[in-house]
Amino acid sequence: MSARIIDGKAVAEEVRAGVREEVARLKQQGILPGLAVILVGDDPASKTYVRNKERASKDAGIHSEVYRLPADTPEHEVLRLIGELNARPEISGILLQHPVPGHIDERRCFDAISPEKDVDGFHPVNQGRLLIGERCFVPCTPRGILHLLDHTGVELKGKRAVVVGRSNIVGKPVALLLLSRHATVTICHSRTQDLAAETRAADVLVVAIGKARAVRGDMIKPGAVVIDVGVNPEDGKLVGDVDFESAVEVASAITPVPGGVGPMTIAMLLQNTVEAARRQAGLE
């Protein structure tokens, strides 16, 4: 019996429809959410991501500004721009597209974004608030993963969740979100001695390591829910960190690549931007 395919495109469109409705309500109150995106350099993937974010923002009715800076832009110019955007009340959220050129201290730039406008959830204040369970901007991909899990109807409380990958962008925050839902969480990484033994114990398995087909079907517990965050080029197409063909025969539900987690990231960015606008307007 094959797993149910979790349609990230469809779920993301539901979220985006809700965002459009909320933006329309805010406009009636004289509030227009605004998102500023900073792109430094000409990385092809980053250019595509930024173009998609710009298109999605406009589709939702969100005011969109994109700053495309040359690859040799000095760090102090990026910091100056961030400072200007922090001070502009019509800009609700600020996003610095990752990665930036090597001569720029990415962490320093992320830290310069006001925590109230950090719709990517990368500022230490928001990451710290996530750790201690306070209201914060949750990084978009982890928030999207939780939304997809909710959509499947899986009860996380008491379940064994395994996260493969410990990045600050996905692995660590998604583990904290699962923990906040009372799952028992294990984080695996490149030094984990017996990865297959850990993944076979998971009721919920999230894989985010950037290695094509690293988790095979024989490494998955029958009936597990599998969330594949990886996007890897292979023979002219994109594949995930999970070997989909073998995993789909074992799992109860699984995200495809593409069309699973990816669409949720932009949908959650829009949602974070609207929430930022509400908070800055004093609406709770």
MARMIFI-644000 format. One record per atom (N, C-alpha, C): residue in one letter; x, y, z. Coordinates in steps of 0.02 Angstrom, whole numbers, padded with zeros to 5 digits, always signed. Layout:
BEGIN
AXYZ...
//
This chain:
BEGIN
M+00042-00060+00000M+00000+00000+00000M+00044+00062+00000S+00033+00106-00048S+00073+00166-00053S+00050+00220-00004A+00096+00263+00014A+00082+00317+00061A+00037+00370+00029R+00002+00407+00070R-00034+00465+00047R+00016+00520+00032I+00009+00553-00025I+00054+00606-00044I+00029+00672-00014I+00071+00705+00023I+00053+00769+00054I+00065+00824+00002D+00012+00853-00022D+00015+00902-00076D+00031+00972-00048G+00095+00989-00047G+00116+01053-00020G+00090+01112-00061K+00083+01103-00126K+00056+01157-00167K-00015+01175-00147A-00056+01124-00137A-00125+01137-00119A-00131+01168-00049V-00092+01142-00002V-00095+01169+00066V-00069+01241+00067A-00016+01254+00029A+00012+01322+00026A-00038+01370-00004E-00076+01348-00054E-00126+01392-00084E-00182+01408-00034E-00199+01361+00009E-00248+01375+00062E-00222+01430+00108V-00158+01425+00126V-00128+01476+00170V-00127+01543+00134R-00108+01543+00071R-00103+01606+00034R-00172+01638+00025A-00223+01597+00017A-00291+01624+00012A-00311+01658+00077G-00292+01627+00133G-00306+01658+00198G-00268+01723+00207V-00206+01725+00182V-00166+01786+00186V-00199+01842+00145R-00223+01825+00085R-00256+01875+00043R-00316+01905+00079E-00355+01863+00112E-00414+01887+00149E-00393+01932+00207E-00340+01913+00242E-00317+01952+00299E-00289+02019+00276V-00252+02019+00220V-00226+02082+00193V-00283+02129+00174A-00336+02101+00144A-00394+02142+00126A-00426+02173+00187R-00431+02134+00242R-00461+02161+00304R-00417+02216+00333L-00351+02205+00332L-00305+02256+00359L-00308+02320+00318K-00314+02313+00252K-00318+02373+00209K-00379+02415+00227Q-00434+02381+00246Q-00494+02417+00265Q-00483+02458+00329Q-00433+02438+00368Q-00415+02475+00429Q-00357+02523+00418G-00338+02531+00354G-00284+02577+00338G-00214+02549+00349I-00209+02482+00351I-00144+02450+00363I-00126+02409+00301L-00068+02423+00273L-00043+02386+00215L+00022+02352+00232P+00022+02285+00239P+00085+02249+00252P+00136+02261+00196G+00199+02268+00215G+00251+02279+00165G+00311+02234+00178L+00337+02204+00125L+00395+02160+00130L+00452+02186+00087A+00511+02194+00117A+00571+02214+00080A+00619+02155+00078V+00641+02137+00018V+00688+02082+00007V+00753+02110-00020I+00809+02090+00010I+00875+02112-00011I+00911+02053-00043L+00932+02061-00105L+00970+02010-00140L+01038+02039-00158V+01091+02008-00133V+01159+02030-00149V+01192+01979-00194G+01212+02001-00254G+01244+01954-00300G+01195+01926-00350D+01219+01877-00390D+01180+01851-00445D+01175+01775-00444D+01172+01746-00384D+01163+01674-00379D+01098+01654-00413P+01099+01609-00462P+01039+01593-00501P+00980+01568-00458A+00994+01523-00410A+00940+01498-00368A+00910+01553-00326S+00954+01597-00298S+00929+01652-00258S+00886+01700-00299K+00907+01713-00360K+00868+01757-00404K+00798+01728-00416T+00795+01662-00425T+00730+01630-00435T+00687+01635-00373Y+00717+01621-00315Y+00680+01624-00252Y+00652+01695-00241V+00694+01745-00253V+00672+01814-00242V+00616+01833-00290R+00622+01812-00352R+00569+01826-00401R+00504+01794-00380N+00507+01732-00354N+00447+01698-00331N+00416+01733-00270K+00459+01757-00225K+00435+01793-00166K+00402+01858-00186E+00431+01893-00234E+00403+01956-00257E+00335+01944-00289R+00330+01893-00330R+00266+01877-00363R+00213+01857-00312A+00233+01816-00263A+00185+01793-00213A+00160+01851-00170S+00205+01897-00153S+00185+01955-00112S+00134+01997-00149K+00147+02011-00212K+00100+02052-00251K+00033+02016-00258D+00035+01951-00268D-00027+01912-00275D-00068+01916-00211A-00035+01921-00154A-00070+01924-00090A-00093+01995-00072G-00072+02044-00113G-00090+02113-00097G-00041+02147-00051I+00016+02115-00038I+00068+02143+00006I+00113+02190-00035H+00127+02248-00007H+00174+02295-00039H+00243+02261-00041S+00274+02260-00100S+00336+02224-00109S+00391+02270-00135E+00449+02267-00104E+00508+02303-00127E+00566+02254-00130V+00601+02252-00186V+00659+02208-00194V+00721+02251-00209Y+00773+02241-00170Y+00835+02277-00180Y+00887+02228-00206R+00903+02235-00270R+00952+02191-00303R+01019+02227-00305L+01066+02204-00264L+01130+02238-00256L+01185+02198-00292P+01235+02231-00320P+01290+02196-00353P+01328+02152-00303A+01361+02101-00330A+01396+02053-00287A+01453+02085-00248D+01481+02140-00274D+01536+02173-00239D+01513+02229-00192T+01449+02231-00177T+01424+02281-00130T+01458+02273-00062P+01487+02326-00033P+01520+02320+00032P+01469+02304+00087E+01493+02270+00138E+01450+02252+00194E+01417+02313+00225H+01454+02368+00232H+01425+02426+00265H+01366+02455+00226E+01365+02445+00159E+01309+02468+00119E+01247+02425+00133V+01257+02360+00141V+01201+02316+00157V+01173+02334+00226L+01218+02345+00274L+01196+02364+00341L+01160+02432+00341R+01184+02478+00300R+01151+02544+00295R+01080+02535+00268L+01072+02494+00217L+01005+02482+00188L+00959+02450+00240I+00985+02401+00276I+00944+02368+00328I+00921+02420+00379G+00967+02464+00399G+00949+02516+00447G+00894+02562+00421E+00897+02580+00358E+00846+02622+00328E+00778+02586+00328L+00779+02522+00310L+00717+02483+00308L+00688+02473+00378N+00731+02464+00427N+00708+02459+00497N+00668+02520+00517A+00689+02579+00492A+00659+02642+00513A+00595+02660+00475R+00581+02624+00421R+00523+02642+00379R+00460+02605+00404P+00410+02642+00427P+00350+02610+00456P+00309+02571+00405E+00316+02588+00340E+00276+02552+00290E+00306+02484+00272I+00366+02470+00296I+00398+02404+00287I+00386+02362+00349S+00345+02311+00342S+00328+02267+00399S+00381+02214+00411G+00409+02188+00355G+00457+02134+00361G+00516+02145+00315I+00575+02120+00337I+00637+02125+00299I+00667+02055+00292L+00688+02040+00231L+00718+01974+00218L+00783+01984+00180L+00837+01958+00206L+00901+01956+00171L+00908+01886+00141Q+00910+01883+00074Q+00913+01818+00040Q+00979+01784+00054H+00975+01722+00076H+01034+01680+00090H+01049+01639+00027P+01114+01629+00009P+01174+01654+00042P+01195+01722+00015V+01240+01756+00051V+01269+01819+00027V+01341+01806+00006P+01371+01851-00033P+01442+01842-00053P+01488+01836+00008G+01544+01801-00001G+01588+01784+00054G+01617+01842+00092H+01623+01901+00062H+01653+01957+00098H+01604+01990+00146I+01542+01968+00146I+01491+01996+00191I+01479+01948+00249D+01478+01975+00310D+01463+01935+00370D+01388+01926+00374E+01364+01868+00351E+01292+01856+00349E+01260+01862+00417R+01293+01834+00468R+01265+01836+00535R+01257+01908+00560R+01307+01949+00546R+01303+02019+00567R+01244+02054+00534C+01232+02039+00471C+01176+02069+00435C+01109+02045+00462F+01103+01980+00474F+01041+01954+00504F+01028+01987+00571D+01081+01995+00610D+01074+02025+00677D+01052+02098+00673A+01067+02132+00617A+01050+02203+00609A+00977+02214+00595I+00942+02162+00570I+00871+02169+00556I+00832+02173+00622S+00786+02220+00627S+00746+02227+00688S+00709+02161+00702P+00710+02136+00763P+00674+02074+00779P+00600+02078+00761E+00571+02139+00764E+00501+02148+00749E+00487+02144+00674K+00540+02149+00633K+00532+02144+00561K+00567+02082+00532D+00591+02039+00575D+00630+01980+00555D+00582+01924+00535V+00551+01930+00477V+00500+01882+00456V+00531+01815+00435D+00597+01812+00429D+00630+01748+00416D+00643+01709+00481G+00638+01743+00538G+00648+01709+00603G+00720+01691+00617F+00768+01728+00589F+00839+01712+00598F+00874+01753+00651H+00842+01807+00674H+00874+01849+00725H+00881+01811+00790P+00936+01820+00827P+00945+01784+00891P+00888+01794+00940V+00857+01853+00939V+00800+01865+00984V+00742+01818+00968N+00726+01811+00904N+00671+01766+00885N+00691+01693+00896Q+00754+01676+00882Q+00775+01607+00894Q+00775+01591+00968G+00794+01640+01009G+00792+01629+01081G+00721+01623+01108R+00677+01664+01082R+00606+01659+01102R+00576+01592+01083L+00595+01567+01024L+00572+01501+01004L+00596+01448+01053L+00658+01454+01075L+00687+01405+01121L+00648+01403+01187I+00629+01461+01213I+00596+01463+01278I+00520+01464+01273G+00495+01459+01211G+00423+01451+01202G+00383+01515+01204E+00414+01572+01190E+00378+01635+01187E+00358+01651+01116R+00312+01699+01109R+00290+01719+01043R+00348+01748+01003C+00354+01727+00940C+00411+01748+00899C+00393+01737+00826F+00438+01759+00783F+00433+01741+00712F+00471+01676+00703V+00434+01624+00683V+00463+01558+00673V+00491+01555+00602P+00551+01527+00593P+00578+01520+00525P+00527+01487+00479C+00525+01510+00417C+00469+01493+00372C+00464+01419+00355T+00521+01387+00340T+00517+01316+00322T+00495+01273+00380P+00524+01280+00441P+00498+01241+00497P+00424+01253+00512R+00403+01317+00506R+00332+01331+00518R+00290+01296+00466G+00313+01295+00403G+00276+01260+00351G+00273+01185+00363I+00327+01157+00389I+00328+01085+00404I+00275+01068+00456L+00271+01108+00509L+00220+01096+00561L+00150+01102+00532H+00141+01150+00487H+00075+01158+00456H+00057+01096+00415L+00106+01069+00378L+00093+01009+00339L+00076+00950+00384L+00113+00944+00440L+00098+00890+00487L+00028+00897+00516D+00009+00957+00532D-00060+00969+00556D-00110+00949+00503H-00093+00963+00440H-00139+00948+00386H-00150+00872+00379T-00099+00833+00395T-00106+00760+00390T-00151+00732+00445G-00158+00771+00499G-00198+00748+00555G-00160+00706+00605V-00094+00700+00596V-00054+00660+00642V-00054+00692+00711E-00063+00653+00763E-00060+00677+00832E+00013+00674+00854L+00043+00732+00866L+00114+00734+00883L+00127+00718+00956K+00080+00731+00999K+00090+00720+01071K+00107+00647+01085G+00165+00637+01116G+00185+00570+01134G+00218+00530+01079K+00219+00557+01018K+00249+00521+00962K+00325+00529+00963R+00359+00481+00933R+00432+00484+00925R+00447+00520+00860A+00478+00578+00864A+00496+00617+00805A+00572+00617+00797V+00595+00605+00737V+00667+00607+00723V+00679+00659+00668V+00725+00705+00683V+00745+00756+00635V+00816+00741+00612V+00825+00732+00548V+00891+00718+00520V+00918+00784+00491G+00968+00813+00525G+00994+00878+00506G+00987+00926+00565R+01040+00966+00577R+01040+01010+00636R+01055+01083+00618S+01035+01104+00558S+01047+01173+00538S+01005+01221+00580N+01029+01283+00584N+00992+01335+00620N+00930+01357+00582I+00928+01342+00517I+00873+01364+00475I+00815+01315+00477V+00830+01250+00480V+00777+01199+00478V+00781+01151+00537G+00836+01114+00543G+00840+01058+00590G+00825+01077+00662K+00862+01126+00689K+00853+01145+00759K+00784+01175+00772P+00761+01224+00731P+00696+01252+00746P+00638+01203+00739V+00641+01158+00689V+00586+01110+00682V+00586+01062+00741A+00645+01045+00767A+00648+01002+00827A+00615+01037+00886L+00627+01102+00894L+00595+01139+00949L+00520+01143+00940L+00497+01151+00878L+00425+01154+00866L+00392+01087+00882L+00425+01032+00863L+00398+00966+00879L+00397+00955+00954L+00450+00977+00988L+00453+00971+01061L+00396+01011+01093S+00381+01070+01065S+00327+01110+01094S+00259+01077+01086R+00254+01030+01039R+00193+00991+01029R+00195+00925+01068H+00243+00919+01113H+00249+00862+01159H+00269+00796+01124A+00304+00803+01067A+00335+00744+01038A+00401+00730+01074T+00422+00667+01072T+00489+00649+01097T+00536+00653+01038V+00585+00699+01042V+00623+00719+00983V+00696+00696+00987T+00720+00667+00933T+00790+00650+00924T+00816+00688+00863I+00875+00719+00870I+00907+00753+00814I+00967+00711+00792C+00969+00693+00728C+01025+00656+00700C+01065+00701+00654H+01128+00683+00643H+01172+00725+00603H+01229+00682+00575S+01280+00713+00547S+01333+00676+00513S+01374+00632+00559R+01371+00645+00624R+01410+00604+00671R+01367+00550+00706T+01303+00546+00688T+01260+00494+00716T+01286+00426+00694Q+01296+00381+00742Q+01331+00318+00727Q+01288+00268+00688D+01224+00262+00704D+01181+00214+00669D+01117+00251+00649L+01121+00288+00594L+01065+00329+00573L+01003+00288+00560A+01011+00231+00527A+00953+00189+00510A+00916+00166+00572A+00952+00150+00625A+00919+00129+00687A+00876+00185+00716E+00901+00246+00710E+00862+00304+00736E+00802+00318+00692T+00811+00318+00626T+00755+00335+00583T+00700+00282+00584R+00720+00219+00594R+00670+00165+00597R+00625+00169+00659A+00647+00208+00708A+00607+00216+00769A+00558+00274+00765A+00559+00312+00710A+00521+00374+00706A+00449+00363+00683D+00403+00391+00721D+00334+00396+00698D+00327+00454+00649V+00366+00506+00662V+00369+00564+00617V+00443+00575+00601L+00459+00577+00536L+00528+00583+00514L+00535+00645+00470V+00579+00691+00491V+00593+00751+00452V+00666+00748+00429V+00677+00751+00364V+00745+00743+00337V+00766+00807+00301A+00821+00837+00326A+00845+00901+00298A+00921+00903+00302I+00954+00865+00258I+01027+00862+00259I+01059+00881+00193G+01019+00891+00140G+01048+00912+00077G+01089+00858+00042K+01068+00796+00050K+01102+00740+00018K+01051+00696-00017A+01055+00690-00081A+01004+00656-00120A+00994+00583-00099R+00930+00565-00087R+00910+00496-00073R+00948+00465-00015A+00966+00505+00035A+01005+00480+00091A+00966+00432+00135V+00900+00441+00138V+00858+00397+00179V+00816+00354+00133R+00825+00288+00138R+00790+00240+00096R+00729+00211+00132G+00689+00177+00094G+00629+00148+00122G+00642+00100+00179D+00698+00061+00175D+00713+00013+00228D+00738+00046+00291M+00744+00113+00290M+00764+00151+00350M+00704+00184+00383I+00645+00170+00359I+00584+00203+00382I+00538+00153+00417K+00510+00174+00473K+00462+00133+00509K+00397+00128+00469P+00370+00068+00461P+00306+00062+00425P+00252+00106+00457G+00219+00146+00415G+00166+00189+00440G+00189+00258+00463A+00254+00272+00458A+00278+00337+00480A+00256+00392+00432V+00253+00454+00459V+00242+00513+00417V+00311+00543+00402V+00325+00553+00337V+00392+00574+00316V+00388+00643+00282I+00428+00689+00308I+00433+00756+00280I+00503+00764+00251D+00506+00772+00185D+00570+00777+00149D+00583+00850+00132V+00634+00880+00163V+00649+00951+00153V+00701+00961+00098G+00736+00908+00078G+00791+00915+00031G+00769+00932-00039V+00811+00971-00074V+00801+00986-00145V+00870+00979-00178N+00880+00924-00215N+00945+00909-00244N+00939+00897-00319P+00981+00929-00359P+00980+00916-00431P+01009+00847-00446E+00975+00811-00489E+01000+00744-00508E+00974+00727-00578D+01020+00721-00625D+01003+00701-00693D+00949+00747-00723G+00957+00811-00713G+00911+00859-00743G+00845+00868-00708K+00837+00837-00650K+00775+00846-00611K+00793+00857-00538L+00742+00871-00497L+00753+00881-00426L+00729+00821-00386V+00770+00799-00338V+00751+00743-00294V+00763+00765-00222G+00732+00729-00177G+00737+00747-00106G+00793+00711-00070D+00795+00721-00005D+00843+00686+00038D+00819+00615+00053V+00756+00601+00037V+00726+00535+00046V+00718+00502-00022D+00733+00439-00026D+00722+00401-00088D+00647+00388-00094F+00614+00430-00133F+00541+00431-00135F+00512+00363-00156E+00541+00334-00207E+00512+00273-00236E+00508+00216-00185S+00559+00209-00143S+00556+00156-00092S+00518+00178-00030A+00523+00242-00013A+00490+00266+00048A+00415+00267+00041V+00389+00280-00018V+00317+00286-00027V+00282+00219-00015E+00320+00164-00020E+00291+00098-00008E+00289+00080+00067V+00320+00121+00109V+00325+00106+00180V+00288+00156+00223A+00294+00219+00208A+00265+00272+00248A+00189+00273+00242S+00156+00306+00289S+00084+00317+00284S+00068+00381+00246A+00115+00430+00251A+00107+00494+00216A+00177+00522+00203I+00186+00555+00146I+00253+00580+00128I+00246+00641+00084T+00293+00688+00092T+00295+00746+00047T+00337+00729-00015P+00314+00751-00073P+00354+00741-00134P+00405+00797-00141V+00453+00787-00186V+00501+00839-00206V+00505+00838-00282P+00487+00894-00314P+00461+00956-00285P+00387+00951-00268G+00360+01004-00240G+00288+01008-00227G+00267+00990-00157G+00316+00981-00112G+00300+00965-00042G+00312+01024+00004V+00370+01024+00035V+00387+01077+00083V+00399+01144+00049G+00430+01143-00010G+00450+01204-00044G+00396+01258-00047P+00337+01243-00074P+00285+01295-00079P+00264+01324-00011M+00273+01285+00042M+00252+01309+00108M+00297+01364+00134T+00360+01365+00113T+00407+01415+00139T+00385+01485+00121I+00367+01497+00058I+00344+01563+00038I+00277+01579+00069A+00233+01530+00074A+00168+01542+00106A+00176+01565+00178M+00223+01535+00214M+00234+01554+00284M+00269+01622+00288L+00311+01639+00238L+00341+01705+00237L+00286+01759+00231L+00238+01747+00188L+00182+01794+00182L+00144+01799+00247Q+00132+01743+00279Q+00095+01743+00342Q+00134+01780+00397N+00200+01769+00400N+00241+01805+00448N+00239+01881+00435T+00239+01900+00372T+00238+01971+00355T+00172+02004+00377V+00117+01969+00367V+00052+01996+00389V+00050+02000+00465E+00077+01950+00499E+00078+01952+00572E+00121+02009+00597A+00177+02023+00562A+00219+02079+00580A+00182+02145+00574A+00145+02152+00520A+00105+02213+00509A+00054+02222+00565R+00021+02168+00583R-00029+02171+00637R+00003+02193+00703R+00058+02162+00719R+00091+02179+00783R+00114+02251+00784Q+00143+02274+00728Q+00168+02342+00725Q+00112+02393+00727A+00051+02372+00708A-00007+02416+00712A-00042+02412+00780G-00016+02369+00823G-00046+02361+00889G-00106+02316+00890L-00115+02275+00838L-00171+02228+00835L-00148+02159+00859E-00182+02130+00906E-00163+02064+00931E-00216+02013+00912
//
